[in-house]
Amino acid sequence: MIKVHLDQNQLFQHRNTTIVSNFSGYVSTYAIILRIIEDKGDSTIVVSNIAIFQWLKNMANRYPDGTFVFETIDARGTLAQRWALDIPTGVTNDDIQGAGLLSLDLHPQPGFSFEDVLLAHFYAPILTSTTFPLTQLVTLLNAVKLEQWKTNLAIPLLARILHTRMEGWKSKTHSSEQHQLVNLFAADPAGLKLLLMRFRVLQWYPTLGEVLMGETFHLLRLLKLQLDDLAVEEASIPETILQVTYFLNNQQPQNAEELSALLERMSGLLAVEFETIEKYLRDHPDWITPELIEQIEDKFSGQSLRLARKIATLRGLIRPPKPGTPDLNWNVDTMLSWTTESYLPYQAWCNRQEQFDPDLYAIGDRFSEWLMQNWDNIHANSKRMVFNILPNKAADLKRAGVVNLVLVIDNLGWAFSEMLRDLFQERGYFLAGAEPYMAMLPSETEISKKCLLAGAVGYQAIDDKTYKGMIEKGWVPYFNDNAFRYISDIGSLSAIETIDAASYVVNYLAVDKALHKSADEIGMPHRDHIHHLLEKLVENTILFIEKHGLQENIRIHVVSDHGSTRIPAMVQNDLDPVFFKTNGFDARSHRYVIVSNDRFAGLADNLKLDCFFLPANDFMNPENVLCARRGNRFIPTDKDFYVHGGLLPEEIIVPYLVFEPATVSTQDLTVLLKKNQYRYRMETIELEIGNPNDSAVEQVQVNLLNGNVESEPVRIALLNGKKNMAVQIKARFKVTSILEEQNSLHIRVRFHAHGEQHTFDVQPKIIMKKMIEEKSTNVFDD
């Protein structure tokens, strides 16, 4: 059989065919056909000229039926064959050719019609819906690519397909409001998107909405659209923002309650809204409460990453409760919790506000006294000294496939942890863990940093006292030979061309140098300058990570050797600086002095009321040391610079922080109700809050939402990954007729992770009992 195809547009794709494209080829093709007929063979001939096609038909008339089969190849048939789809009768060959469909490498999804294939490819997959996707309106609007759509609409077939789908959507709407919405989309999808941006803001300002949007405002309110995922582009709606600004400027809240009410009426989508709240709180810091800050975070949760630092600044204006006096019998964990959750937040707040509380030195001295009384046990057994950090983290530092960057930031007290956390978070690296450790005594660089880096229990136990030797040689027995590389400054990090070590230890001194200078010398407040320094440190760290492509296998560790404190000149000094200057003390610092053996042996015991005695051998130091207690000092100080060497918590407590890139989504915390039976009275609800994530979470808040339960929320400042914590909520249960409140406890948990706020609810079952249970009157055994 001889198959002859007329293919005027070169659509036929087949091997082993004879192609006849012009008249000169007709004669040779005629001879080939005669030979095939004589041999009773089969062949396929493709002809592009209709006259030749007709000549071959005339030739076929001389032979029996079935010798020849003639077929015209067109765009419709070819496309139907390729896509295995029925082509609608209204679609012409010219339509297909004009749209370039035959040149597309497309594989239609099962179940798609011809129209669906074109809509999905040329417009967006969501347009394959046969009804208007009202619940996915934002997805639909975001799928509109204006330039691409304009190009498509210039092609007749693609324009008709879209028009037909729009008409189909209109015909299937369930209300006139939905019909109007489809009309708005069909006429101008970009215009509808802007309209909805304006509406998303103005629905919180209904009076403005009615004036600015007219009947459209009422239409959109009736539709109850789901617009939470619609990003509001402020640059696209300037007139709306201007009118909201006028409205906000006309409001004059007189107290915290009125400001809270104004905040509740805001959309939470505009910068001007936050700026308005921020201005009032800066002018009235006494209005700030934890509850108001949480309301602000809730309202502006969609802008949490952009506003994180500003909200943190507002939170920092809240005066923390003044710490109580710690108990000398507390264990290490309890004392460290007191320092990080009570003393240091209050001390840092006083520092920021330039409000020095003289009582704080006496409270801090209680910690110092505890540290001295328990030194031998803490030093030997607590695992919370700076020299314990690297051994404690040995498993992390040995993790296969991970490069560790250890930033040793000299003089980084615990109070700077949040600043560093925020800076790394802005660059996509999140806090995976935070733990407090204690500096060596005295809290000075030579002793504490070298014990930290050498993992040595005391200065006397260090053989090689060079930083490079301690890092690159001292740890060889415990790690591989290429485990550590010492980098003397952050600038040298950029010179590394090849990653040939598991851990890079960077010595960073800039913070310490800045804190020892006055604010006048550095030209700005210390906190602002430290922020700038840490910002550059983080920037250089990120450059190193990106240079070597370590984004997915880096682990950043931050450690410090000691903290520091400011002591204004007016703070009482029970020491006489002149005495220590003229009586043969070998060396002096503001907070400690070195004492010779002979001089040390002759010191009066009453000096212990104002100093701590540190014998060289007992503390494994090279010399005997006196450390000043409370706010005492051996050299005059003022509030313009920081000093260290003493035993106050801000000098002793340092952070160990770990930062990692966010590689997995955040899981909700776990909530375990320890008991489930309660009576209608004041009860203590015991919960265990767990963090199943590898990274730490912060600002955990637990609320009870039952209408019949009176309680205050409980808060956890930080919960490390894979850790849990017990909390107690004092709650008064009232009698209720609502069955759900009788049978379950509605608990809402909020927390921050990876720079975002998360909220979830749990409703564990409970059993409510009356205050006095009635005894059974049944006289028979059951």
TAQUI-V467041 format. One record per backbone hydrogen bond with DSSP energy under -1.0 kcal/mol. CO is the residue of the C=O (numbers start at 0). NH is the residue of the N-H. If there is no record, write none. Layout:
co: <CO & CO>
nh: <NH & NH>
This chain:
co: <0 & 1 & 2 & 3 & 4 & 5 & 6 & 17 & 19 & 22 & 24 & 25 & 26 & 27 & 28 & 29 & 30 & 31 & 32 & 33 & 34 & 35 & 42 & 43 & 44 & 45 & 46 & 48 & 49 & 50 & 51 & 52 & 53 & 54 & 55 & 56 & 58 & 59 & 63 & 66 & 68 & 70 & 73 & 74 & 75 & 76 & 77 & 78 & 79 & 79 & 87 & 91 & 92 & 93 & 94 & 95 & 100 & 103 & 108 & 112 & 113 & 114 & 115 & 116 & 117 & 118 & 118 & 123 & 124 & 125 & 131 & 132 & 133 & 135 & 136 & 137 & 138 & 140 & 144 & 145 & 146 & 147 & 148 & 151 & 154 & 155 & 156 & 157 & 158 & 159 & 160 & 161 & 162 & 163 & 164 & 165 & 166 & 169 & 174 & 175 & 176 & 177 & 178 & 179 & 180 & 181 & 182 & 183 & 187 & 188 & 189 & 190 & 191 & 192 & 193 & 194 & 195 & 196 & 197 & 198 & 200 & 201 & 204 & 205 & 206 & 207 & 208 & 209 & 212 & 213 & 214 & 215 & 216 & 217 & 218 & 226 & 232 & 233 & 236 & 237 & 238 & 239 & 240 & 241 & 242 & 243 & 244 & 245 & 247 & 254 & 255 & 256 & 257 & 258 & 259 & 260 & 262 & 269 & 270 & 271 & 272 & 273 & 274 & 275 & 276 & 277 & 278 & 279 & 283 & 284 & 288 & 289 & 290 & 291 & 292 & 293 & 294 & 295 & 297 & 299 & 300 & 302 & 306 & 307 & 308 & 309 & 310 & 311 & 313 & 314 & 326 & 330 & 331 & 332 & 333 & 334 & 335 & 336 & 337 & 337 & 338 & 341 & 342 & 343 & 344 & 345 & 346 & 347 & 348 & 349 & 356 & 358 & 359 & 360 & 363 & 364 & 365 & 366 & 367 & 368 & 369 & 373 & 374 & 375 & 376 & 377 & 383 & 384 & 385 & 387 & 388 & 390 & 392 & 393 & 395 & 398 & 402 & 403 & 404 & 405 & 406 & 406 & 407 & 408 & 412 & 413 & 415 & 416 & 417 & 418 & 419 & 420 & 421 & 423 & 424 & 429 & 430 & 432 & 434 & 436 & 437 & 441 & 443 & 444 & 446 & 447 & 448 & 449 & 450 & 450 & 457 & 458 & 465 & 466 & 467 & 468 & 468 & 472 & 474 & 474 & 479 & 481 & 482 & 484 & 486 & 492 & 501 & 502 & 503 & 504 & 505 & 507 & 508 & 509 & 510 & 511 & 513 & 514 & 517 & 518 & 518 & 524 & 525 & 526 & 527 & 528 & 529 & 530 & 531 & 532 & 533 & 534 & 535 & 536 & 537 & 538 & 539 & 540 & 541 & 542 & 543 & 544 & 549 & 552 & 554 & 555 & 556 & 557 & 558 & 564 & 567 & 575 & 576 & 577 & 586 & 589 & 590 & 591 & 592 & 595 & 596 & 599 & 603 & 604 & 605 & 606 & 606 & 609 & 611 & 613 & 614 & 615 & 619 & 623 & 624 & 625 & 626 & 628 & 637 & 642 & 647 & 647 & 648 & 650 & 651 & 652 & 653 & 655 & 656 & 657 & 657 & 658 & 659 & 669 & 671 & 675 & 677 & 678 & 680 & 682 & 684 & 685 & 686 & 687 & 688 & 689 & 690 & 692 & 696 & 697 & 699 & 700 & 701 & 702 & 705 & 707 & 709 & 713 & 715 & 716 & 718 & 719 & 722 & 724 & 726 & 728 & 730 & 731 & 737 & 738 & 739 & 742 & 745 & 746 & 747 & 748 & 749 & 750 & 751 & 752 & 755 & 757 & 759 & 761 & 763 & 766 & 768>
nh: <42 & 68 & 44 & 70 & 46 & 72 & 9 & 45 & 47 & 25 & 28 & 29 & 30 & 31 & 32 & 33 & 34 & 35 & 36 & 37 & 38 & 40 & 2 & 17 & 4 & 19 & 6 & 52 & 53 & 54 & 55 & 56 & 57 & 58 & 59 & 60 & 61 & 62 & 66 & 1 & 3 & 5 & 77 & 78 & 79 & 80 & 81 & 82 & 83 & 84 & 90 & 95 & 96 & 97 & 98 & 100 & 103 & 105 & 111 & 116 & 117 & 118 & 119 & 120 & 121 & 122 & 123 & 126 & 127 & 128 & 133 & 135 & 136 & 139 & 140 & 141 & 142 & 143 & 148 & 149 & 150 & 151 & 152 & 154 & 158 & 159 & 160 & 161 & 162 & 163 & 164 & 165 & 166 & 167 & 168 & 169 & 170 & 172 & 178 & 179 & 180 & 181 & 182 & 183 & 184 & 185 & 186 & 187 & 191 & 192 & 193 & 194 & 195 & 196 & 197 & 198 & 199 & 200 & 201 & 202 & 203 & 204 & 208 & 209 & 210 & 211 & 212 & 213 & 215 & 216 & 218 & 219 & 220 & 221 & 222 & 229 & 235 & 236 & 240 & 241 & 242 & 243 & 244 & 245 & 246 & 247 & 248 & 249 & 250 & 258 & 259 & 260 & 261 & 262 & 263 & 264 & 265 & 273 & 274 & 275 & 276 & 277 & 278 & 279 & 280 & 281 & 282 & 283 & 286 & 287 & 292 & 293 & 294 & 295 & 296 & 297 & 298 & 299 & 300 & 302 & 303 & 306 & 310 & 311 & 312 & 313 & 314 & 315 & 316 & 317 & 329 & 334 & 335 & 336 & 337 & 338 & 339 & 340 & 341 & 342 & 343 & 345 & 346 & 347 & 348 & 349 & 350 & 351 & 352 & 354 & 359 & 362 & 363 & 364 & 367 & 368 & 369 & 370 & 371 & 372 & 373 & 377 & 378 & 379 & 380 & 381 & 437 & 387 & 388 & 391 & 392 & 393 & 396 & 397 & 398 & 401 & 554 & 503 & 556 & 505 & 408 & 558 & 507 & 411 & 415 & 416 & 419 & 420 & 421 & 422 & 423 & 424 & 425 & 428 & 427 & 659 & 695 & 657 & 655 & 653 & 385 & 443 & 447 & 448 & 450 & 451 & 452 & 453 & 454 & 455 & 460 & 461 & 469 & 470 & 471 & 472 & 473 & 475 & 477 & 478 & 482 & 501 & 502 & 504 & 506 & 495 & 403 & 484 & 405 & 486 & 407 & 409 & 512 & 513 & 514 & 515 & 516 & 641 & 521 & 522 & 523 & 528 & 529 & 530 & 531 & 532 & 533 & 534 & 535 & 536 & 537 & 538 & 539 & 540 & 541 & 542 & 543 & 544 & 545 & 546 & 547 & 549 & 552 & 402 & 404 & 658 & 406 & 656 & 408 & 642 & 570 & 579 & 580 & 581 & 593 & 633 & 627 & 588 & 625 & 599 & 600 & 602 & 606 & 607 & 608 & 609 & 610 & 628 & 626 & 624 & 618 & 620 & 459 & 594 & 613 & 592 & 611 & 631 & 640 & 564 & 650 & 651 & 652 & 562 & 438 & 413 & 436 & 434 & 557 & 431 & 432 & 555 & 429 & 689 & 687 & 766 & 768 & 680 & 732 & 730 & 728 & 673 & 726 & 671 & 724 & 669 & 721 & 721 & 718 & 751 & 715 & 749 & 713 & 747 & 708 & 733 & 731 & 701 & 699 & 698 & 696 & 722 & 690 & 688 & 686 & 684 & 682 & 709 & 741 & 742 & 743 & 765 & 704 & 761 & 702 & 759 & 700 & 757 & 697 & 755 & 752 & 750 & 748 & 746 & 744 & 677 & 679>
